[in-house]
Amino acid sequence: MEPETEVPAAGGPGLAEAAGGFAVGIVFSAIGASIGAAGTGYHAGAPGPTPLGVVVGGVVGLWIGLMGAVVVAARRCDARSVASFVGLRVAGAWDLLGGAAVGLVSQLALIPLLYLPVEQLDPSISHQLSGPARQDTGSAHGVVAVTVLLLILAVGAPLVEEMFFRGLVLRSLSARYHPLVAVAVTAALFALAHFEAVQFAGLAAFGLVLGALAHRTGRLGPSIAAHAAFNAAAVISLIH
């Protein structure tokens, strides 16, 4: 059965909107983080964890740009809906349970194995790898704060990022290039977009897993579930 999705035609909209949306998202992310920092005295590079308001403001600002790109591209393609344009569908328990299992294995096994050779040379690599996540989760104290953080990082981020990277970027690249090239390039862009040098290899490897899931199934259900489980495992392991 063919997936009930609408793939951007070769030469059609997609990549230009993605680039523009990401640029807009970066600007709005900075604005959102600044709003979140107002009144706290926090400034970029300050020691200690990032205040939750700064994390939320920055992430939501980025989402505005990413989702804006998806909506604009879908409209330019005269898609039936944004969901059909990016393949936002869930088909049975496999998408949720199977995808979540893939995400957990990626977080608990794939990433540690990937960095194992490096860890033999530099034992501090594990601490460096968890640095950004510790920075973002360190200020989450109490049920409300932890709930907000999980909703942002383990629900919202997987949904928005999968719609943007595997829904818009991957499908646009797949309309122009071989699927293997499209998956690999999307994974590299996904890793680069996080602006984390030490984590690049791990993010790119996980991006390949997410791209393979999305391409193989023709929908985003499995990759969203995998992404959510991957992020949730990281957040939960760092919350005290």
Secondary structure, 3 states (H helix, E strand, C coil): CCCCCCCCCCCCCCHHHHHHHHHHHHHHHHHHHHHHHCCCCCCCCCCCCCCHHHHHHHHHHHHHHHHHHHHHHHHHCCCCCHHHHHCCCCCHHHHHHHHHHHHHHHHHHHHHHHHHHHHHHCCCHHHHHCHHHHHHHCCCCCHHHHHHHHHHHHHHHHHHHHHHHHHHHHHHHHCCCCHHHHHHHHHHHHHHCCCCCCCHHHHHHHHHHHHHHHHHHCCCHHHHHHHHHHHHHHHHHHCC
